[in-house]
């Protein structure tokens, strides 16, 4: 029987950090969309790799391919058609990059140092072999880092579309931690599929598109000043 390659899992997982940084800091919203697309493909690849131990995860991988890697990027791409570069964020580009890199380093190191507690708890609760969960420490560090970068994007970027991208990063961080801690449970796939936020993303982008047509901006600060 084929075995999961820890090196492959760690490589795919770590590249997610780079795509998160690119999605958060790219001022061209279409470039940010492409970065998110690459991250979505990485999630699909990770789910496919883990499906070696749990065939149900293959269904989640297929669903994620349709939702994360096709529908969400398509909605984002259409929403950014003819849109100028992102509305300036609360922090300048250079400073924001430094802050994001600092957050990335702190969250990764901190989480990796304490991930063993979560791994041991998962072994006890799910009965997953500890040999399989040995890969989870790096994955959890990446998951928490991606989640934090998504939250950072939501809190510091004024453009509503970048807020949606931040929401997508939050979801990917949660899903990576889920599949890393409970890779052998069939219900993991059901939980992952049921928590896809593609409908939420579509609704948000639909509303944002209407706001841009009516007021000519997606700057959330400017919108708070408008009177209906």
Secondary structure, DSSP 8 states (H G I E B T S, - for coil): -----HHHHHHHHHHHHHHHHHHHH-SSHHHHHHHHHHHHHHHHHHHHHHTTT-THHHHHHHHHHHIIIIIIHHHHHHHTTT--S----SS-HHHHHHHHHHHHHHHHHHHHHHHHHHHHHHHHHH---HHHHTTHHHHHHHHHHHHHHHHHHHHH--BHHHHHHHHHHHHHHHHHHHHHH-TT-HHHHHHHHHT--HHHHHHHHHHHHHHHHHHS--BHHHHTT---
